[in-house]
Amino acid sequence: MFSGEAWEYEFRYEVIDTLSGPNDIEPNNNFVQAQPVAAGDTTSGRIGYKVNGVNDDNDYFRAVLPSDGKVRIYVQAINRGQSQQATFDWLSLSVYDGKKSLLLRKHVANNDDVLIGQTVYDTINICGVAKDTIYFHINSPQKFQYSVRYELIDTVTNYGEPDNSFAQARRIKGAQTYQSTLNYTARGVNDGLDYYQVPFGNNDVLKLQMSGVNQGCSNGNITVRVYNKNRSQIQSKLFGNNNNVGIGQTIADSISIPVTAVDTLYLRFESSDPFTYQFTTGPLLPYSPFAVA
């Protein structure tokens, strides 16, 4: 206060709309400063408030995923701003993998105009996430109070990597069951193809009983392709002839391919979305030179 004249005055102040509950640990304003969070724990924070004179516009957290699966995130947010800002009253959540590649970005509850004092909720699924460290980034041009919690569900085991090319094809044998995953992503790398190889003698038959489960966040499909030793495709089979396998749905199929000369057949499994799958080979004649790699 100042004046060029003599004045007598009094004043008082009060703090209103105080926020209760825990706040996020600062600093956590970038990937390096990301605070650790554990599955099942609720992390609370505030965004858009000044901390030591600096506006706190970004909060980062990191989580370690011990296995492949689906990440489910629960968010609650309250607009604590002083005035409405058309199309700028939102809270954004971004999720990155261990290589800082973006997996998802969205405004909570798909709402760009959260009213002052309004609470919004969201449940967000990220499918096909492989064992990795992931990062959560929360930001907003407005003042928000929030809480976030995640869990890793529908966990799966990925067997036999690397098996992403003809050169890396896993050798398999008869009357055995094999299982694995497709289209799970870690550190910017997507496991979209699995290869297997089967050496044959004369007059044998490749028989497969196959099934797959759509672990993705949308409908999809899974296919097996069969190649001969020259890497020429001799058969392609879309599981169940179904391009639209529902989320969580199991699809089954089989193939039978006669082999009339010495050969090595290669199997390539691929899918449009995250899938788990398994297949069982039929019995093979004793002279087929099998060995487990």
Contacts in CASP RR format, 6 or more apart in sequence:
PFRMAT RR
TARGET T0000
AUTHOR 0000-0000-0000
METHOD contacts of the structure
MODEL  1
MFSGEAWEYEFRYEVIDTLSGPNDIEPNNNFVQAQPVAAGDTTSGRIGYK
VNGVNDDNDYFRAVLPSDGKVRIYVQAINRGQSQQATFDWLSLSVYDGKK
SLLLRKHVANNDDVLIGQTVYDTINICGVAKDTIYFHINSPQKFQYSVRY
ELIDTVTNYGEPDNSFAQARRIKGAQTYQSTLNYTARGVNDGLDYYQVPF
GNNDVLKLQMSGVNQGCSNGNITVRVYNKNRSQIQSKLFGNNNNVGIGQT
IADSISIPVTAVDTLYLRFESSDPFTYQFTTGPLLPYSPFAVA
1 9 0 8 1.000
1 11 0 8 1.000
17 80 0 8 1.000
19 46 0 8 1.000
19 80 0 8 1.000
19 145 0 8 1.000
21 44 0 8 1.000
22 44 0 8 1.000
22 45 0 8 1.000
23 44 0 8 1.000
23 45 0 8 1.000
23 46 0 8 1.000
24 35 0 8 1.000
24 43 0 8 1.000
24 44 0 8 1.000
24 45 0 8 1.000
24 46 0 8 1.000
24 59 0 8 1.000
24 61 0 8 1.000
25 35 0 8 1.000
26 51 0 8 1.000
26 56 0 8 1.000
27 33 0 8 1.000
28 34 0 8 1.000
28 35 0 8 1.000
28 59 0 8 1.000
28 60 0 8 1.000
28 61 0 8 1.000
29 56 0 8 1.000
29 58 0 8 1.000
29 59 0 8 1.000
29 60 0 8 1.000
30 58 0 8 1.000
30 60 0 8 1.000
31 60 0 8 1.000
31 62 0 8 1.000
31 96 0 8 1.000
31 100 0 8 1.000
31 135 0 8 1.000
33 60 0 8 1.000
34 60 0 8 1.000
34 61 0 8 1.000
34 62 0 8 1.000
34 135 0 8 1.000
34 136 0 8 1.000
35 43 0 8 1.000
35 60 0 8 1.000
35 61 0 8 1.000
35 62 0 8 1.000
36 61 0 8 1.000
36 62 0 8 1.000
36 63 0 8 1.000
36 64 0 8 1.000
37 43 0 8 1.000
37 61 0 8 1.000
37 62 0 8 1.000
37 63 0 8 1.000
37 136 0 8 1.000
37 148 0 8 1.000
37 150 0 8 1.000
38 63 0 8 1.000
39 63 0 8 1.000
39 150 0 8 1.000
39 151 0 8 1.000
39 152 0 8 1.000
40 149 0 8 1.000
40 150 0 8 1.000
40 151 0 8 1.000
41 149 0 8 1.000
42 147 0 8 1.000
42 148 0 8 1.000
42 149 0 8 1.000
43 61 0 8 1.000
43 147 0 8 1.000
43 148 0 8 1.000
43 149 0 8 1.000
44 145 0 8 1.000
44 146 0 8 1.000
44 147 0 8 1.000
45 59 0 8 1.000
45 145 0 8 1.000
45 146 0 8 1.000
45 147 0 8 1.000
46 56 0 8 1.000
46 80 0 8 1.000
46 143 0 8 1.000
46 144 0 8 1.000
46 145 0 8 1.000
46 146 0 8 1.000
47 56 0 8 1.000
47 57 0 8 1.000
47 58 0 8 1.000
47 59 0 8 1.000
47 91 0 8 1.000
47 138 0 8 1.000
47 139 0 8 1.000
47 140 0 8 1.000
47 143 0 8 1.000
47 144 0 8 1.000
47 146 0 8 1.000
48 55 0 8 1.000
48 56 0 8 1.000
48 57 0 8 1.000
48 140 0 8 1.000
48 142 0 8 1.000
48 143 0 8 1.000
48 144 0 8 1.000
49 55 0 8 1.000
49 56 0 8 1.000
49 143 0 8 1.000
50 56 0 8 1.000
57 139 0 8 1.000
57 140 0 8 1.000
57 141 0 8 1.000
58 137 0 8 1.000
58 138 0 8 1.000
58 139 0 8 1.000
59 137 0 8 1.000
59 138 0 8 1.000
59 139 0 8 1.000
60 135 0 8 1.000
60 136 0 8 1.000
60 137 0 8 1.000
60 138 0 8 1.000
61 135 0 8 1.000
61 136 0 8 1.000
61 138 0 8 1.000
61 148 0 8 1.000
62 133 0 8 1.000
62 134 0 8 1.000
62 135 0 8 1.000
62 136 0 8 1.000
63 133 0 8 1.000
63 134 0 8 1.000
63 135 0 8 1.000
63 136 0 8 1.000
63 150 0 8 1.000
64 133 0 8 1.000
65 71 0 8 1.000
65 129 0 8 1.000
65 130 0 8 1.000
65 131 0 8 1.000
65 132 0 8 1.000
65 133 0 8 1.000
65 134 0 8 1.000
65 152 0 8 1.000
66 131 0 8 1.000
66 152 0 8 1.000
67 131 0 8 1.000
67 152 0 8 1.000
67 155 0 8 1.000
67 156 0 8 1.000
67 157 0 8 1.000
68 128 0 8 1.000
68 129 0 8 1.000
68 130 0 8 1.000
68 131 0 8 1.000
68 155 0 8 1.000
68 156 0 8 1.000
68 157 0 8 1.000
68 158 0 8 1.000
68 181 0 8 1.000
68 184 0 8 1.000
69 127 0 8 1.000
69 128 0 8 1.000
69 129 0 8 1.000
69 130 0 8 1.000
69 152 0 8 1.000
69 153 0 8 1.000
69 154 0 8 1.000
69 155 0 8 1.000
69 156 0 8 1.000
69 184 0 8 1.000
69 215 0 8 1.000
70 125 0 8 1.000
70 126 0 8 1.000
70 127 0 8 1.000
70 128 0 8 1.000
70 129 0 8 1.000
70 152 0 8 1.000
70 153 0 8 1.000
70 154 0 8 1.000
70 215 0 8 1.000
70 216 0 8 1.000
70 217 0 8 1.000
71 95 0 8 1.000
71 125 0 8 1.000
71 126 0 8 1.000
71 129 0 8 1.000
71 134 0 8 1.000
71 150 0 8 1.000
71 151 0 8 1.000
71 152 0 8 1.000
72 123 0 8 1.000
72 124 0 8 1.000
72 125 0 8 1.000
72 126 0 8 1.000
72 150 0 8 1.000
72 151 0 8 1.000
72 152 0 8 1.000
72 153 0 8 1.000
73 93 0 8 1.000
73 95 0 8 1.000
73 122 0 8 1.000
73 123 0 8 1.000
73 124 0 8 1.000
73 125 0 8 1.000
73 126 0 8 1.000
73 136 0 8 1.000
73 148 0 8 1.000
73 149 0 8 1.000
73 150 0 8 1.000
74 121 0 8 1.000
74 122 0 8 1.000
74 123 0 8 1.000
74 124 0 8 1.000
74 148 0 8 1.000
74 149 0 8 1.000
74 150 0 8 1.000
75 91 0 8 1.000
75 93 0 8 1.000
75 108 0 8 1.000
75 121 0 8 1.000
75 122 0 8 1.000
75 123 0 8 1.000
75 124 0 8 1.000
75 146 0 8 1.000
75 147 0 8 1.000
75 148 0 8 1.000
76 119 0 8 1.000
76 120 0 8 1.000
76 121 0 8 1.000
76 146 0 8 1.000
76 147 0 8 1.000
76 148 0 8 1.000
77 91 0 8 1.000
77 108 0 8 1.000
77 109 0 8 1.000
77 114 0 8 1.000
77 119 0 8 1.000
77 120 0 8 1.000
77 121 0 8 1.000
77 144 0 8 1.000
77 145 0 8 1.000
77 146 0 8 1.000
77 147 0 8 1.000
78 117 0 8 1.000
78 118 0 8 1.000
78 119 0 8 1.000
78 120 0 8 1.000
78 144 0 8 1.000
78 145 0 8 1.000
78 146 0 8 1.000
79 89 0 8 1.000
79 114 0 8 1.000
79 115 0 8 1.000
79 116 0 8 1.000
79 117 0 8 1.000
79 118 0 8 1.000
79 142 0 8 1.000
79 143 0 8 1.000
79 144 0 8 1.000
80 116 0 8 1.000
80 117 0 8 1.000
80 142 0 8 1.000
80 143 0 8 1.000
80 144 0 8 1.000
80 145 0 8 1.000
81 116 0 8 1.000
81 117 0 8 1.000
81 142 0 8 1.000
81 143 0 8 1.000
81 144 0 8 1.000
82 116 0 8 1.000
82 143 0 8 1.000
83 116 0 8 1.000
84 113 0 8 1.000
84 115 0 8 1.000
84 116 0 8 1.000
85 141 0 8 1.000
85 142 0 8 1.000
86 113 0 8 1.000
87 112 0 8 1.000
87 113 0 8 1.000
88 112 0 8 1.000
88 141 0 8 1.000
88 142 0 8 1.000
89 111 0 8 1.000
89 112 0 8 1.000
89 113 0 8 1.000
89 114 0 8 1.000
89 115 0 8 1.000
89 116 0 8 1.000
89 142 0 8 1.000
90 107 0 8 1.000
90 108 0 8 1.000
90 111 0 8 1.000
90 112 0 8 1.000
90 113 0 8 1.000
90 114 0 8 1.000
90 140 0 8 1.000
90 141 0 8 1.000
90 142 0 8 1.000
91 107 0 8 1.000
91 108 0 8 1.000
91 114 0 8 1.000
91 120 0 8 1.000
91 138 0 8 1.000
91 139 0 8 1.000
91 140 0 8 1.000
91 142 0 8 1.000
91 144 0 8 1.000
91 146 0 8 1.000
92 105 0 8 1.000
92 106 0 8 1.000
92 107 0 8 1.000
92 108 0 8 1.000
92 137 0 8 1.000
92 138 0 8 1.000
92 139 0 8 1.000
92 140 0 8 1.000
93 104 0 8 1.000
93 105 0 8 1.000
93 106 0 8 1.000
93 107 0 8 1.000
93 108 0 8 1.000
93 122 0 8 1.000
93 124 0 8 1.000
93 136 0 8 1.000
93 137 0 8 1.000
93 138 0 8 1.000
93 148 0 8 1.000
94 102 0 8 1.000
94 104 0 8 1.000
94 105 0 8 1.000
94 136 0 8 1.000
94 137 0 8 1.000
94 138 0 8 1.000
94 139 0 8 1.000
95 102 0 8 1.000
95 103 0 8 1.000
95 104 0 8 1.000
95 105 0 8 1.000
95 126 0 8 1.000
95 134 0 8 1.000
95 135 0 8 1.000
95 136 0 8 1.000
95 137 0 8 1.000
96 102 0 8 1.000
96 103 0 8 1.000
96 134 0 8 1.000
96 135 0 8 1.000
96 137 0 8 1.000
97 103 0 8 1.000
97 129 0 8 1.000
97 132 0 8 1.000
97 133 0 8 1.000
97 134 0 8 1.000
97 135 0 8 1.000
97 185 0 8 1.000
97 186 0 8 1.000
97 187 0 8 1.000
97 188 0 8 1.000
98 132 0 8 1.000
98 133 0 8 1.000
98 134 0 8 1.000
98 135 0 8 1.000
98 186 0 8 1.000
98 187 0 8 1.000
98 188 0 8 1.000
99 187 0 8 1.000
99 188 0 8 1.000
100 135 0 8 1.000
101 187 0 8 1.000
101 188 0 8 1.000
103 126 0 8 1.000
103 129 0 8 1.000
103 134 0 8 1.000
103 185 0 8 1.000
104 124 0 8 1.000
104 126 0 8 1.000
106 122 0 8 1.000
106 124 0 8 1.000
108 120 0 8 1.000
108 121 0 8 1.000
108 122 0 8 1.000
108 146 0 8 1.000
109 120 0 8 1.000
109 121 0 8 1.000
109 122 0 8 1.000
110 122 0 8 1.000
111 120 0 8 1.000
114 120 0 8 1.000
114 142 0 8 1.000
125 217 0 8 1.000
126 217 0 8 1.000
127 215 0 8 1.000
127 216 0 8 1.000
127 217 0 8 1.000
127 273 0 8 1.000
127 274 0 8 1.000
128 183 0 8 1.000
128 184 0 8 1.000
128 185 0 8 1.000
128 215 0 8 1.000
128 216 0 8 1.000
128 274 0 8 1.000
129 184 0 8 1.000
129 185 0 8 1.000
129 186 0 8 1.000
130 158 0 8 1.000
130 184 0 8 1.000
130 185 0 8 1.000
130 186 0 8 1.000
130 191 0 8 1.000
131 186 0 8 1.000
132 186 0 8 1.000
132 187 0 8 1.000
136 148 0 8 1.000
136 150 0 8 1.000
138 146 0 8 1.000
138 148 0 8 1.000
154 215 0 8 1.000
156 181 0 8 1.000
156 184 0 8 1.000
156 215 0 8 1.000
156 276 0 8 1.000
157 179 0 8 1.000
157 181 0 8 1.000
158 180 0 8 1.000
158 181 0 8 1.000
158 184 0 8 1.000
158 191 0 8 1.000
159 178 0 8 1.000
159 179 0 8 1.000
159 180 0 8 1.000
160 170 0 8 1.000
160 180 0 8 1.000
161 191 0 8 1.000
162 168 0 8 1.000
163 169 0 8 1.000
163 170 0 8 1.000
163 180 0 8 1.000
163 194 0 8 1.000
163 195 0 8 1.000
163 196 0 8 1.000
164 191 0 8 1.000
164 192 0 8 1.000
164 193 0 8 1.000
164 194 0 8 1.000
164 195 0 8 1.000
165 193 0 8 1.000
165 195 0 8 1.000
166 195 0 8 1.000
166 197 0 8 1.000
166 227 0 8 1.000
166 231 0 8 1.000
166 266 0 8 1.000
168 195 0 8 1.000
169 195 0 8 1.000
169 196 0 8 1.000
169 197 0 8 1.000
169 266 0 8 1.000
169 267 0 8 1.000
170 178 0 8 1.000
170 195 0 8 1.000
170 196 0 8 1.000
170 197 0 8 1.000
170 293 0 8 1.000
171 196 0 8 1.000
171 197 0 8 1.000
171 198 0 8 1.000
171 199 0 8 1.000
171 290 0 8 1.000
171 291 0 8 1.000
171 292 0 8 1.000
171 293 0 8 1.000
172 178 0 8 1.000
172 196 0 8 1.000
172 197 0 8 1.000
172 198 0 8 1.000
172 281 0 8 1.000
172 290 0 8 1.000
172 292 0 8 1.000
173 198 0 8 1.000
173 281 0 8 1.000
173 284 0 8 1.000
173 290 0 8 1.000
173 291 0 8 1.000
173 292 0 8 1.000
174 198 0 8 1.000
174 281 0 8 1.000
174 282 0 8 1.000
174 283 0 8 1.000
174 284 0 8 1.000
174 288 0 8 1.000
174 290 0 8 1.000
175 280 0 8 1.000
175 281 0 8 1.000
175 282 0 8 1.000
175 283 0 8 1.000
175 284 0 8 1.000
176 280 0 8 1.000
176 281 0 8 1.000
177 278 0 8 1.000
177 279 0 8 1.000
177 280 0 8 1.000
177 281 0 8 1.000
178 196 0 8 1.000
178 278 0 8 1.000
178 279 0 8 1.000
178 280 0 8 1.000
178 281 0 8 1.000
179 276 0 8 1.000
179 277 0 8 1.000
179 278 0 8 1.000
179 279 0 8 1.000
180 194 0 8 1.000
180 269 0 8 1.000
180 276 0 8 1.000
180 277 0 8 1.000
180 278 0 8 1.000
181 191 0 8 1.000
181 215 0 8 1.000
181 274 0 8 1.000
181 275 0 8 1.000
181 276 0 8 1.000
181 277 0 8 1.000
182 191 0 8 1.000
182 192 0 8 1.000
182 193 0 8 1.000
182 194 0 8 1.000
182 222 0 8 1.000
182 269 0 8 1.000
182 270 0 8 1.000
182 271 0 8 1.000
182 274 0 8 1.000
182 275 0 8 1.000
182 276 0 8 1.000
182 277 0 8 1.000
183 190 0 8 1.000
183 191 0 8 1.000
183 192 0 8 1.000
183 216 0 8 1.000
183 271 0 8 1.000
183 272 0 8 1.000
183 273 0 8 1.000
183 274 0 8 1.000
183 275 0 8 1.000
184 190 0 8 1.000
184 191 0 8 1.000
184 274 0 8 1.000
185 191 0 8 1.000
192 270 0 8 1.000
192 271 0 8 1.000
193 268 0 8 1.000
193 269 0 8 1.000
193 270 0 8 1.000
194 268 0 8 1.000
194 269 0 8 1.000
194 270 0 8 1.000
195 266 0 8 1.000
195 267 0 8 1.000
195 268 0 8 1.000
196 266 0 8 1.000
196 267 0 8 1.000
196 269 0 8 1.000
197 264 0 8 1.000
197 265 0 8 1.000
197 266 0 8 1.000
197 267 0 8 1.000
198 206 0 8 1.000
198 264 0 8 1.000
198 265 0 8 1.000
198 266 0 8 1.000
198 267 0 8 1.000
198 281 0 8 1.000
198 284 0 8 1.000
199 263 0 8 1.000
199 264 0 8 1.000
199 288 0 8 1.000
199 289 0 8 1.000
199 290 0 8 1.000
200 206 0 8 1.000
200 259 0 8 1.000
200 262 0 8 1.000
200 263 0 8 1.000
200 264 0 8 1.000
200 265 0 8 1.000
200 284 0 8 1.000
200 288 0 8 1.000
201 259 0 8 1.000
201 261 0 8 1.000
201 262 0 8 1.000
201 263 0 8 1.000
201 285 0 8 1.000
201 287 0 8 1.000
201 288 0 8 1.000
201 289 0 8 1.000
202 259 0 8 1.000
202 260 0 8 1.000
202 261 0 8 1.000
202 262 0 8 1.000
203 259 0 8 1.000
203 260 0 8 1.000
203 285 0 8 1.000
204 258 0 8 1.000
204 259 0 8 1.000
204 284 0 8 1.000
204 285 0 8 1.000
204 288 0 8 1.000
205 256 0 8 1.000
205 257 0 8 1.000
205 258 0 8 1.000
205 259 0 8 1.000
206 226 0 8 1.000
206 255 0 8 1.000
206 256 0 8 1.000
206 257 0 8 1.000
206 259 0 8 1.000
206 265 0 8 1.000
206 281 0 8 1.000
207 254 0 8 1.000
207 255 0 8 1.000
207 256 0 8 1.000
207 257 0 8 1.000
207 281 0 8 1.000
207 282 0 8 1.000
208 224 0 8 1.000
208 254 0 8 1.000
208 255 0 8 1.000
208 256 0 8 1.000
208 267 0 8 1.000
208 279 0 8 1.000
208 280 0 8 1.000
208 281 0 8 1.000
208 282 0 8 1.000
209 252 0 8 1.000
209 254 0 8 1.000
209 279 0 8 1.000
209 280 0 8 1.000
209 282 0 8 1.000
210 224 0 8 1.000
210 239 0 8 1.000
210 252 0 8 1.000
210 253 0 8 1.000
210 254 0 8 1.000
210 255 0 8 1.000
210 277 0 8 1.000
210 278 0 8 1.000
210 279 0 8 1.000
210 280 0 8 1.000
211 239 0 8 1.000
211 250 0 8 1.000
211 251 0 8 1.000
211 252 0 8 1.000
211 253 0 8 1.000
211 277 0 8 1.000
211 278 0 8 1.000
211 279 0 8 1.000
212 222 0 8 1.000
212 239 0 8 1.000
212 250 0 8 1.000
212 251 0 8 1.000
212 252 0 8 1.000
212 275 0 8 1.000
212 276 0 8 1.000
212 277 0 8 1.000
212 278 0 8 1.000
213 248 0 8 1.000
213 249 0 8 1.000
213 250 0 8 1.000
213 251 0 8 1.000
213 275 0 8 1.000
213 276 0 8 1.000
213 277 0 8 1.000
214 220 0 8 1.000
214 222 0 8 1.000
214 245 0 8 1.000
214 246 0 8 1.000
214 247 0 8 1.000
214 248 0 8 1.000
214 249 0 8 1.000
214 251 0 8 1.000
214 273 0 8 1.000
214 274 0 8 1.000
214 275 0 8 1.000
215 248 0 8 1.000
215 273 0 8 1.000
215 274 0 8 1.000
215 275 0 8 1.000
215 276 0 8 1.000
216 247 0 8 1.000
216 248 0 8 1.000
216 273 0 8 1.000
216 274 0 8 1.000
216 275 0 8 1.000
217 247 0 8 1.000
217 273 0 8 1.000
218 247 0 8 1.000
218 273 0 8 1.000
219 244 0 8 1.000
219 245 0 8 1.000
219 246 0 8 1.000
219 247 0 8 1.000
219 273 0 8 1.000
220 243 0 8 1.000
220 244 0 8 1.000
220 245 0 8 1.000
220 246 0 8 1.000
220 271 0 8 1.000
220 272 0 8 1.000
220 273 0 8 1.000
221 238 0 8 1.000
221 239 0 8 1.000
221 242 0 8 1.000
221 243 0 8 1.000
221 244 0 8 1.000
221 245 0 8 1.000
221 271 0 8 1.000
221 272 0 8 1.000
221 273 0 8 1.000
222 238 0 8 1.000
222 239 0 8 1.000
222 245 0 8 1.000
222 251 0 8 1.000
222 269 0 8 1.000
222 270 0 8 1.000
222 271 0 8 1.000
222 272 0 8 1.000
222 275 0 8 1.000
222 277 0 8 1.000
223 236 0 8 1.000
223 237 0 8 1.000
223 238 0 8 1.000
223 239 0 8 1.000
223 269 0 8 1.000
223 270 0 8 1.000
223 271 0 8 1.000
224 236 0 8 1.000
224 237 0 8 1.000
224 239 0 8 1.000
224 255 0 8 1.000
224 267 0 8 1.000
224 268 0 8 1.000
224 269 0 8 1.000
224 270 0 8 1.000
224 279 0 8 1.000
225 233 0 8 1.000
225 235 0 8 1.000
225 236 0 8 1.000
225 237 0 8 1.000
225 267 0 8 1.000
225 268 0 8 1.000
225 270 0 8 1.000
226 233 0 8 1.000
226 234 0 8 1.000
226 235 0 8 1.000
226 236 0 8 1.000
226 237 0 8 1.000
226 255 0 8 1.000
226 257 0 8 1.000
226 265 0 8 1.000
226 266 0 8 1.000
226 267 0 8 1.000
226 268 0 8 1.000
227 233 0 8 1.000
227 234 0 8 1.000
227 265 0 8 1.000
227 266 0 8 1.000
227 268 0 8 1.000
228 234 0 8 1.000
228 263 0 8 1.000
228 264 0 8 1.000
228 265 0 8 1.000
228 266 0 8 1.000
229 263 0 8 1.000
229 264 0 8 1.000
229 265 0 8 1.000
231 266 0 8 1.000
234 257 0 8 1.000
234 265 0 8 1.000
235 255 0 8 1.000
235 257 0 8 1.000
237 253 0 8 1.000
237 255 0 8 1.000
239 245 0 8 1.000
239 251 0 8 1.000
239 252 0 8 1.000
239 253 0 8 1.000
240 251 0 8 1.000
240 252 0 8 1.000
240 253 0 8 1.000
242 251 0 8 1.000
245 251 0 8 1.000
257 265 0 8 1.000
259 265 0 8 1.000
269 277 0 8 1.000
271 277 0 8 1.000
284 290 0 8 1.000
END
